[in-house]
Amino acid sequence: MSTPAKANTDKFTAPPSMASQIARLPELPMPEIKALWQRLFGDDTPTHNRQFLERRIAYRLQEVEFRKTAATAEWRDVVFY
């Protein structure tokens, strides 16, 4: 009896740099959270609610990373098809 093939889930995982940034958010001091917000959104933080800021930053990091991935995929479709 053969062993079933392992499902290839690598293409569905988040890039490590983005995932590690998100995982590290709870450990960052609040001034670093605010600086990261400034860099990602170009504006001051709208609130001092840490949970809100962490969630919005995590969403934005994913949005930026997956937008790059989608653009690369679209480029490959144009080039190879």
N, C-alpha and C positions, 0 to 999 in steps of 0.2 A: 504494500500500500504506500503510495507516494505522499509526501508531505505537501499540503496545499501551499501555493505560492504566497509569499508575504505581500500584503497590499502595499502599493507604493504611495505613501502619504506624504512623502517629502515635498512634493509640489504644493501641498496645501498648508505647510507650516510657514509661519512668519519668519522673515529674515532675522538671524540671531542678533544683529546690532539693534534693531528696532525692538525686538522682544526683550532684550536685556535692559534697554532704556526704560521700557514700561515697567518691568519688574523692579527696577531700582527706584521708581518714583516715591514709594512710601518712605524710603530711607533718606531722601534728600531733605535738607533743611528748607524752611519756607522761603528764604531769600533766593535760593537756587530754583525753586519752583516758580517764583515770580519772574526770574531772569529767563527761564526756559519759556514761560508764557510770552514774555516780551519778544523773544526771538521767533517763536512760532506764529504768533498772532499780530505782532507789530503794534501792540497796544498794552496799556496797563491792565492788570487783572481786574475783572469786574466785581469780584467778591473776595473775601478772605476765607471762604469755605474751602478748606483743603481738599476734601473729597470731591467737590465739584471741579476744582482745578485739575486734580490728578486725572479724573475721568475725561475731561475735555482735552487735556494734553495727550493722553493715551490715544484717544480717537484721532486727534490731529496727526500724531506720529504715524499711525497706521494709514491714514488717508494719504499722507505724503509718500510713504514707502510704496503703497500699492498703486498709486498713480504712476510712479516710475515704472513699476512692473508692468502695468497695463500698456503704457506707452511703448515699452520694449516689445511686448507681445504684438501690438499693432504694427510696429515697424517690421517685425519678422514676417507677419502676414503679407505685407506689401512687397517685401523683398523676395520671398520664396513662393508666392502664389500668383 
